Amino acid sequence: MPLYADIVLPLAQPEYTFAVPEEMTVEKGCAVAVQFGRQKFYTGIVWRLHDRRPDVKTVKPIQALLYERPLLSERQMQFWEWLADYYMSTLGEVMRVALPSLMKPSADSRSGFEEELFRPRRELYFLLSSSFAERERLDEVLDHLERRAPRQYDALLEVITAAQPDALNSDTLSPQIFATEIPRRLLTAELPVLRALEKKEYLLAVEHEPSTEQGEVRFRLPSLTPHQEEAREEILRQFDEGKAAVLLQGITSSGKTEVYIHLIAEVLSRGGDVLLLVPEIALTAQLIERMERIFGSRVTPYHSKLSDVKRSETYLRLNRSRGGSFVVGVRSSVFLPLHHLQLIIVDEEHDPSYKQADPAPRYQARDCAVMAARIFSSKTLLGSATPSLETWLNATGGKYGHARLTERYGQGRLPQILISDTLRAARRGERHSHFNQLLLDKIEAALSRGEQVMLFQNRRGFSPFVECTECGWTARCKDCNVSLTYHKASGRLVCHYCGHSEPMPHKCPSCKVTDLVPMGFGTEKIEEEILRFFPTARVARLDRDAVTSERAFNTIINDFAEHRTDILVGTQMITKGFDFDGVSLVGILNADNLLSNPDFRASERAFQLMMQVAGRAGRRAAGGEVVIQTSDPRNPVLRQIIGGDYEGMALSQLKEREEFFYPPYSRIIAFTLRHRDIQLLRRAAVDLSGRLRKIFGRRLMGPMSPPVDRIRGEYLIGMLLKIESGASARRAREIIRHEMQRFHAVGEYKYIEILINVDPQ
């Protein structure tokens, strides 16, 4: 009997049916090469197998079977189906973001799939020579190296303690120490030094494909305080009681990571897989390094900065793992094949970076983690000092479990928060450029004590826009309805939406008379001006413009961590994942910019962001201070920040949201219509809104033009649909899909692009 396969292609298309050749054995989840169209060949995933021939003249056959085993398990396929349905995308769009690009090649001919698709990465390892079986021999060599070759002594010591932490305090060496391979990437010693030890036969070097360690964790775990141990036990108790998700709410520097480490160790020791999600991998280098020091080669980083080969190697290695894997990654890590998944930890679960903006599917990784854990019969731990209101309501309402850490770890004390009124400072003559005198005095005092300062400005560049003081002309992007940001270092005007850039004009292009004046301020301008006030200070800037590569990022962070930098100026990048013991002062330069956003989440986000950046100060016994500059010192959110009153903020914001019918008391679906012809776009928006309003009534808002209503030459019009929590969101999505099909059936609307964003952030 002929066999057919419904195959998902990495396109915004439904599944297509192909014939399975008699000599080919395929199963669900397999990757295959198929011809789609006249000349194009794609990688596809076998989704269903059946004997129903499609009603077409010719059914094309599958060209080839790729890879030795299925790329997707049954549970992964369930997860893809849920995600495509919930976020109103196709399975092909899920495939585009879920699989590394090297694993889904396309070609203009069948021969394009003949080449090797993937070459496993090999890694260098070092292990202690068995010639040191006698402890006296080891002591003799160490004594000699300490006197004659200190760098080799340090390197040998590092390998020994990594393989057996208590080796130097023990009379005997464990036989396991001579079989323990330490990855080169975990060693700080330089490679020539390690090779010199190898030449002397003190170390052995081996190179092979990375493999996941099995059995007990051999690196020491950090000790927990009684408060942390209580939180860990509470989390486990609630997991045992059947809670699929638990919120760990801990103030900044309370030691959430130490609790994570103990929970991770318990899962790995019994052969389970763990996924630790972080908002942005580049901002958590300290966390990655710390986890590798404890869990060794179990730790698998996964993020977009890895090469395509490394991402493919990671996926395929995990796909054949027998358990005991530990992935630390960004939002796309939820798609990795962790077949023995037992725990997902979402660190800083409130962070907006977990929401994918483009392309579709526009998924929220935190919510996907909770669903993935449900599908895999796993558990989810959500960690944050300032949880999202949705998560906090789920925890306090009993849907999720709830554990708290209310004390700072070690000797750290919460910083003192000071509000500095910019209007009052200006009236008193205490406003100097963009700094109030209070902040300048605090910076001077901190520097005089040899302490460090962080300055937060949530806008990069030198100036948000430039203006002619004579005629009022401002520089705007030719393809987007937005002003160009001035970057002084490059002397260019840049659009932060499409990337267009052009030189800064010498004179106003409109009146040809006046020089253009930079208006407002960004991190680049703050960096320049702080040097004018403190010319001897060592100042660095951390934002998207300064971080041109991972190496540049690490240099900036390491210099600050090693106290080679006194003042660090930055955007949101400085708020996440850092633990600098020398920071005693944090300055927030423009709180108004955060509080006045036209967004129902503005107050919540402002509270979260300012509490996070404030948490960088005083992480040791000396404590610290935070100065917030604002023209609205009586703003209730600022009062809540001063008191660290998260619950007060949450209750007041939830009251407003309930009154105006915003999440979590409703579900939102945002529609953005996009086209180059503004008149056609307006007609289409009126037509579609009319169709939807007949069904949803006042739940639909719009059509309306967004603040930036043209990007890359295309005009935008938006609509917003609110669905009450008690209503069926699935039924609403079905209705929307049906109306979309009817809408696109109208000839002139065929090429109107509609972007759908479920649960926009």
PEWOJO-V553539 format. One record per backbone hydrogen bond with DSSP energy under -1.0 kcal/mol. NH is the residue of the N-H (numbers start at 1). CO is the residue of the C=O. Records with the same first field share a line. If there is no record, write none. Layout:
BEGIN
NH->CO ; CO
END
This chain:
BEGIN
4->50
5->18
6->48
7->16
8->45
11->9
13->11
16->7
18->5
19->60
20->3
24->21
29->46
30->27
32->44
33->64
34->42
36->40
41->107
42->34
44->32
45->8
46->30
47->6
48->6
50->4
56->54
62->19
63->33
64->33
66->31
71->29
72->29
77->73
78->74
79->75
80->76
81->77
82->78
83->79
84->80
85->81
86->82
87->83
89->84
94->90
95->91
96->92
97->93
98->94
99->95
103->100
104->101
107->41
112->109
113->110
114->111
123->208
125->206
126->182
127->204
129->202
132->129
133->130
138->134
139->135
140->136
141->137
142->138
143->139
144->140
145->141
146->142
147->143
148->144
149->145
153->149
154->150
155->151
156->152
157->153
158->154
159->155
160->156
161->157
162->158
163->159
164->160
167->164
170->167
177->174
178->175
179->176
182->126
184->124
186->183
187->184
194->190
195->191
196->192
197->193
198->194
199->195
200->196
201->198
202->197
203->197
204->127
206->125
208->123
229->225
230->226
231->227
232->228
233->229
234->230
235->231
236->232
237->233
238->234
239->235
240->236
241->237
242->239
243->238
246->380
247->401
248->382
249->403
250->384
251->405
254->251
259->255
260->256
261->257
262->258
263->259
264->260
265->261
266->262
267->263
268->264
269->265
271->268
272->267
273->340
274->325
275->343
276->327
277->345
278->329
284->281
288->284
289->285
290->286
291->287
292->288
293->289
294->290
295->291
296->292
298->295
299->296
300->326
302->328
306->303
311->307
312->308
313->309
314->310
315->311
316->312
317->313
318->314
319->315
320->316
321->318
326->298
327->274
328->300
329->276
330->302
333->330
334->331
335->332
336->333
338->336
339->337
341->338
342->273
343->273
344->379
345->275
346->381
347->277
349->383
351->348
354->351
355->352
356->363
363->361
365->354
368->364
369->365
370->366
371->367
372->368
373->369
374->370
375->371
376->372
378->373
379->342
380->244
381->344
382->246
383->346
384->248
392->388
393->389
394->390
395->391
396->392
397->393
399->394
400->394
401->245
403->247
405->249
409->253
412->409
413->620
416->624
418->626
420->628
422->630
425->421
426->422
427->423
428->424
429->426
430->425
432->435
435->432
437->430
440->436
441->437
442->438
443->439
444->440
445->441
446->442
447->443
448->444
449->445
450->447
451->446
452->582
453->566
454->585
455->568
456->587
457->570
459->457
462->486
463->486
465->519
467->517
468->473
472->468
475->466
477->482
481->710
482->480
484->475
485->494
486->463
487->492
491->487
492->487
493->502
494->485
495->500
499->495
502->493
504->491
508->514
512->508
517->467
519->465
522->462
523->459
524->461
526->522
527->523
528->524
529->525
530->526
531->527
533->529
534->530
537->534
540->567
542->569
547->543
548->546
553->549
554->550
555->551
556->552
557->553
558->554
559->555
560->556
561->557
562->558
563->560
564->559
566->538
567->538
568->453
569->540
570->455
571->542
574->571
575->572
584->452
585->452
586->625
587->454
588->627
589->456
591->629
595->591
596->592
599->597
602->599
605->601
606->602
607->603
608->604
609->605
610->606
611->607
612->608
613->609
614->610
615->611
616->613
617->614
618->583
623->620
625->584
626->416
627->586
628->418
629->588
630->420
635->632
639->635
640->636
641->637
642->638
643->639
644->641
645->640
646->644
649->645
650->646
651->647
652->648
653->649
654->650
655->651
656->652
657->653
658->654
659->655
660->656
662->657
665->662
667->723
669->721
670->757
671->719
672->755
673->717
674->753
675->715
681->677
682->678
683->679
684->680
685->681
686->682
687->683
688->684
689->685
690->686
691->687
692->688
693->689
694->690
696->692
697->693
699->696
700->697
701->720
704->718
711->714
713->479
714->711
715->675
716->709
717->673
718->704
719->671
720->701
721->669
722->699
723->667
725->665
727->724
732->728
733->729
734->730
735->731
736->732
737->733
738->734
739->735
740->736
741->737
742->738
743->739
744->740
746->743
749->746
750->747
752->749
753->674
755->672
757->670
759->668
END
